[in-house]
């Protein structure tokens, strides 16, 4: 006679013990949790702001480079662009604005994805340093 033995995910769950019950009900260090949360929020805000400033500053850098670092030529080209925008058909203006929005969002998203691994490594180092200073790590 052949015996069919099955193991399900429920069978793999460890049964509660007295030690696990004590670990489960230990006190939360609210100060360390608050400090860690503030650190993550500050680092994330700095990451977002620096990414947006890079995306907004890159076109200015490119246009200044094309204009030969001459502000007069840059503003002449911006005036030319403004004249064309003002005299364009409403649908063309709408499509131009939509293209600018798509370019901004895609460049901001792409730059954020490129910078994300280094941001996460830096955040991990900061959280580990906080943990090594005697604060318990959460997360």
N, C-alpha and C positions, 0 to 999 in steps of 0.2 A: 504494500500500500504506500502511495506517495503522499507526502505531507506538503501542503502549500503554505509557505511562511511568507507573510508580507510585513513590511515595515512602512508605516505612514509617517508623515510629518508630525502628527500628534504623538506618535510613539517616541519620537526623538526629543520631545520637550522634557527637560529635566524636572523632576518632582521637587517641590519646595522643601527646603530644609530649614532648620533653625538659624543657621549661619546666613543663608540668603535672606531670610525674613528680617534679620537685624540690619544687614547691609541695605536693604530696600527702604527701611524706615529711618535712616540716619539723617541728621539735620543738614539743611542746605545752608551753605555759606553765602548769604545774600550779598555781602560786600564784594566778594570775589566775582559773583555772577554779575553784579552791577558794573564792576570795573571792566570785566571782559566784554560785556555788551557795549559799553561806552567806547572801548578801544576798537571794536569791530565797526561800530557806526562811524567813528571819526576816520578810520582808515578807508572805509567804503566811500564816504563823502569826499575825501581827498582824491581818491582814485577817479571818481566820477567828474569832479571839477577839473582835474588836470587833463583828463581825456577830452572833455569839451573844449578847454582852452587850446589844446593842441589841434583839434579839428578846426576850430575857428581861426587859429593863427596860421595854419598851413596855407590857405589860399592867399592871405596877405603876403606871406613870404614868397610864394610863387609869382604873384603879380609884381611885387617889387623886384624880384630877380629878372623877370621878363622886361620890365621897364628900365633896367640898368641902374637900379637904386636911385632913380630920379623921381622925386615926389610929383613934380610938375607933369611928367609924362603919365604917371599913375593916375593922377586926378583928371587929366585930359581923357584918358581911356574910360575912367568911371563916368565922366560927363557924357561921353559918346554912348556908353551903355545905357545911361539914364534917358538920353534922348530917344534911342531906339525903343526902349521899354515904354516910354510915354506915348509914342506914335504907333505902337503895335496894336493889332486887333485884340479885343478882349479875350478871345479864345487862345491866342498866342501868348498873351500875358499869363493866363491861367496855366497853360502847359509849361511855360518857363518856370513859374513859381513851383509847380509840381515837380519838375526836374530838379530844381535846387533842393527841395525838401527830400527827395529820394537820395540825391547825392550826399546831403548832410547826414541823413540817418544811416546810410550804408557805410559811409566813411567813419562815423562815430562807432557804429557796431563793429566794423572790422578792426579798428584801432583798439577798441575795448577787448576784443577777442585775442588780439596779439599781445596785449599787456596783461591779460588776466593771469597767466601762469606765474609771472614774476610777482604780481600783486598777492597771489595766494601763498607763494613761498615767503614773502616778506611778512604777511599776516601770521603765518604759522610760526616764523621765528619770533615775532613779537609776543605771541601767545605763549610760546614755550619759555621765553624769558620771564614773562609774568608768572608762569607756573613754577619756574626755578626759584623765584624770589619768595616762595612760600605760599602762594595762593593756589588753591586747587583749580585744576583745569576743567572747564565745562564744555560740552559739545561733542 
